[in-house]
Amino acid sequence: MIQTADVFCRVVDNLGDAGVCWRFTRQLASEHHLTVRLWIDQPATLDAFVLGDGEESALLASGHIQVCDLVQASTALQPADLVIETFGCDVPNPYAERMTQRSPPSLWYNLEYLSAEDWVEGCHALPSPHPSLPITRWFFFPGFTPKTGGPLREHGLLERRKALQQPHLAILHANQLAYSEKTQGTPDSVRRIKVSIFCYDHPLLDALLDAFEYAHQHVGRCVECSVFQGPAQLRIQNWIAHHPNHTTHFTFLPWLSQDQFDAVLWSSDFNVVRGEDSFVRAQWAGRPFLWDIYPTDDAAHLVKMAAFLRRYRAGWNETKTALELGMLWQAWVRREPESIDQAWLAVSAALPYLIEHAEAWSDQLSQHPDLTSALLDHAKTRSANHHSSSVK
């Protein structure tokens, strides 16, 4: 029986790795009732979004979740039943040796980065025997098909989101009709598009804000923009200082809990996100989005982005609509400021249809098992097999 888990995390990409690990840890504790230690090399990183209220506070106070400094893992006397390295964060050798001294040994997993590339299916859930210790590590890949581990998703997430969004799409369709008919005297509030921004300090962010102004000048579409904490806030504030007559309305948000972050995505019409954690949450939001994927020197991020777009846009009835979203993504990732104005104009005009597609994608994705449950099911099978072999 699996009752305890140790999750290992090194903070590499700002908040992304820590964000994924905290959601994963919280789900192990709250939904699957495990006692979990999160070993992290920068514990203070969690302060940004673990605000100590509600469920999170209760889990920490009760001891169901314990946050530990990674440097202390070498001296941990008793490894957990289930050990998960996230994103190649190797456990210390003394800890690994003690994993083999348990009876039965710890179940050992390496939770990899999310990808839509085809090769992931062939590598998912493959064993890797340790070269010198009598223990096997299993590689577990999040993904977008039934042959992968799926993405992180909490129980009841889509139901909570849809309850908040239920009246929104009908209102947006009505607004779009008013816009397309060029109704005179329509107030700005009717024509506003709600956008949230959580991205890196991308050089084309200024061009995107210029595109918001361009759309307002040419077709009267005004943007109401919520800006999350992070490097984008400083760049946007600098843009505002140089555009005193801008029409875009900005709200600068403080640090939010992950649940509050999700709620902002749900209440927006379009989201700009980054990394892995917010990338997944944007998909569960059922809203079209722009992915500020982290660039790599070998351009592997272009391959990764193209693989996702192929899956995301597959089967869309409105082929032109799918292409319009792709135009914006390509202009952004290839850093083509001259293309942003027209790309945003096309996306904003197609917004109701893009939202319908985003909701359909979210529903389709939810048919697969969630990542946490899939990994635990795999681990329980390994545990049962080990017990059966021991009995024989």
N, C-alpha and C positions, 0 to 999 in steps of 0.2 A: 504493500500500500504506500502511495506517495503522499506524504504529509508535509514535507518541508522542501523548500527550493532556495538555491543561491543563484542570483543573477549578477553577472559581471559586466561592467560597463566602463569604457574609457571615453571621455568626452573629446571628440575629434572635431566635429562640425557644430560649433556654437551650441545651440540648444537641441539640435535634432536627435543625436544619439540618446541624450538624457531623456528627451521627451518620449521617444519610443519605449525606452526601458521602464520609465515610470508608468506609462499606460499598461505595459505588459505585466509589471510587478503588481500594480493595483488590481488587475483582472485576476491574476493568480490568487490573490488574497480574498478579494470580495466575492467573486463568482465561484471559485473552485476551492475556497476555504483552506488554502495552504498557508503555512507560516513562512514568510519570505524575508531573506536578507538581500538587500541591493548593495553590492560592493561597487563603489564608484570612485574614480580617482579625483573628481572635483565635486564633492558633496554640495558645496555652496551653489552649484549650478541649479539645483532643484529649487532653490529659494525663489527663483523667478516665477515658477508656475505651481509649486506646491505651497499653497497659501495657508494651509493648516486649518481649513474650515470644512464642515460637513463630513462626508464619508472619509476623506483623506485624513482628517484629524482623528477620527475614530479608529481607523486602521493603524495609525502610528501610535496612538495612546494605548491601544490594546495589545500592542506588540505583534500584531499579525504582519506588520511590515517594520523592518528595522533597516535604517540607512547606515551603512558602514563605509569607512575609508578603505579603499582598495589596498593600500599599503599594509594593512593589518591582516589581510587574507592569509598570508603565509603562516601566521601563528594560530589560525582558526583550528581549534582542537577537533571539531566534528563537522566534516562536510555534510551537506544536505542530501536528502534522498535523490533530488533532481538538481543538476548543475547545468546552467545555461550560460555559455559565453556569447555575448552579443557582438556581432560585427568583428570577429577575429580577436576579441579581447582574451588572450590566453590566461588560464588560471596559473598561479604560481606553482612551480614544481613541487615544493613541499606539500601544498594543498592537494595536488593531483595524486601524490603518493598516498596520502591519507584516504583519498577516494577509493583506492583499491583495497585498503585495509578494512573497510566496512564490510558488513555481512547482511545483505548483499552489497556489492560495490555501488557507488553512486551511478545514476543514469546521467550520461554526459552528452550535451548537445551544443552545437555551434549554430546560433541563430544568425543567418546571413542577411545582407541587404536585399531590399525589395527590387525586383526587376521583372519586366514584361518580355524579356528576350527568350527565344525558343529554347536555348540550351539549359535554362533553369529546370525545366521538367525532368531532364535526364540526370541532373545532379541532386535533385531533391531527395532527402531521406537516405542518402548513401552512407554506409559505415566507413569509418577510418580507424583501424586498429592503431593503438599507440605503439611507436617503434620500440619502446623499452619497458613499458608497464603493461600488466595484464588487464587492459581496459579498452573499450571501443568508444570512440566519439562519433556522434551522428550529426550530419550536416542537414540543417533544416532551412528551406528557402521559402520566404513569403512569395506570393505571386498572384496571378489573376486567372488561373485555370484550376480545375479540379485536381490536376496532377501536381500541384504545389501546395504549400501550407496555407495559402490564402492570406488576406491582409488582416491586421488587427481590427476587431469589431466587438464592442461590448454588447451584452444581451439587451435587447429592447432599444438599441440606438436609433434605428430607422423609424420605429414607432414614435419615439419622442421627437425626432426631427419633423416628421410629417404632421404631428399635432401642432407644432409651431408654425409650419409653413402652409398649412391647408388652404387658407384663403388667398395666399399670396399670388399664385400663378394666374388665377382668374382676374385679379386686379391688374396684373401686368399685361395680360392679353387685352383688357379694355383700354389700358393706357396706350398700348401699341396701336390699336385701332384708331384712337384719337390722333395719334402722331401720324399714321399713314394717310389719314384723311385730311391732314393739315388743318385741323380744327383751329379756328381763330380764337384767341383769348384764353387758351388752355393754360391754367396756372403752372408755374415751374414745378410745383410739388408732384403734379401728375406725370411730368415728363422726366423726372429724376431717375437715375440709375444708381442703385446702391452698390458700391464697390468696397471691398476690404483689401488691404495691402499688407502682406507679411513677406518681404523679400530681402535679398542681400542688397548691398550698396551697388546696384546695377547701373551702369552708365546710361542705359536707355530709360531709366525711370523718369528722367526729365522729359524725354520725348513722349512717354505715355501720358504724362500730365498735360503736355502741349496738345496731345490728341483729344483729351477730354475737352479742352477749350475749343479746339477745331470743330468737334461735333456740336458743341453748343452754338457756335457761330453760324454753322451751315444748316443744321436741321433742328436746333433748339433742344438738343438732348443734354441736360445738365447732370453732373455727377455729384453724388453725396458720398464722400470717401472716409472710411474708418481706417486709421493707420495704427497698426500694432507697434508695441515697443520693439526697438531694434534699429539697425543702421538706416533703414528707409526713412525714419522720422527726421533725422538730421538733414538728409538730402532734400526731403520735401519741404522742410522749413526754409531751407536755403532757396528753393525754387519759389516759394511764396514771397520771400523778400524781394525777388527780382520780377515778380508779376503782381504788382499791387492791385490790378483791376481784374484779377481772375474771378471766374464764376463758380468754380468747383468749391464745394463746401467740405472742409476738413474737420474731422474729430480725431484728436490724438489720444490714444488709449493708454492707460497704465498697464503694468503687468497683470495678466489675467490667469486664473486657473484654467486647466485644460477644458473643463466643462464650459466655462465662460467663453473661451476661445471658440469652441465649437458653435456656441449659440450665435456668435457674430457671423461666422460663415453661413449658418443656416438662414440668417435674416438678411443676407446680402443677395444681390442679383448676379454678381460676378466677383470671384476671389482671385487675388494674386498670391501665390504661395511658393514655398521653397523646400529644399531638402527632401526628407522622407516623411516625417510625422505629419506636417501640415499638408503635404501632397496627398496622403491617404485621407486625411480629414476632409479635404476639399471634395474628394470623390464621394464620401459618405454624406456630404452636405447636399448632394443632388443639384448642384449649381455649376455652370460652366466656369472654367478657371484658366489661369495662365500659370504655368509651372516654371519658376525661376530655378532651373536645375543647376547644380553646382558644376562649373566648368572644370574639365580636366585637361592636362597638357597634351594627352594623346587623343583628344577629341572623342573619347569613349562616351562622353555624355550625349553626344549627338546620336550615336547608335542607340543608346538607352532611351532617349526621348522618342526617336522614330519608332522603336519597337512598341512603346506604350501607345503612341498615337494610332498605330495600325490597329491595335486591339480596341482602343477607345472609340474609334470612328467606324469600325467594321459593322456593316449591316444598317447604317443609318439610311433612312428613306430620303432625307433631304441632303443629297450629295453636295449641293452648293453650300449649304449651311455648314457641313463638316469641313469643307475646304476653307470657309471663312475663318473658322477657329484656327485651323492649321496655319493660315496666313499670318495671324498675330503671333503664334508660337514661333514660327520660322523667323519673322522679323526681329523678335526679341532675342532669340538664341544666337542668331547670326549678326546681331547688333547692327541693324539696318534702320537708322532713325527716319530715313526718308520714306519708309514703308508703313510706319506706325499709324499715321493719321488715317489712311484709307482702311487699314486692317481693323482699327478700332471702330471706325464708322460702320463697316460691314458687320462686325460682331454685335454692336449695339442695336443695329436694325434687326438682326436675326435672334435677339435675346430670348423671346418666348419659346422658339423652337429649340434653341440650344439648351434651355432649361428642361424642356421635355426630354431631350436626349440624355442629359445629365442624370435626370431622375431614373430613366430607364436603365442606364448603366449601373447606377447604384443598386437598383433592384436586382439586376442580373448578377452583380458581384455578391450580393447577400445570399444567393443560393448556395454558395460554397461555404464550407466550414470556416469559422473564424480561426485565426492563427493560433491563439492560445489553446483553444479546445483541441485543435488538430495536433499540436505538439504533445499535449498531455495524453491524448488517445494513443499516439505512437509510443510514448514512454510507458504507458500502462501495458501495452502489448509486449514491449521488450521486457518489462518486469515480470509479466506472467510467463513468458518463454523461459526467462532465467530461473524462475521458481520451479517450473516444470522439469527443466534439465537437472536442477539440484535434487529434486525428489527422485529422479531416475538414478 
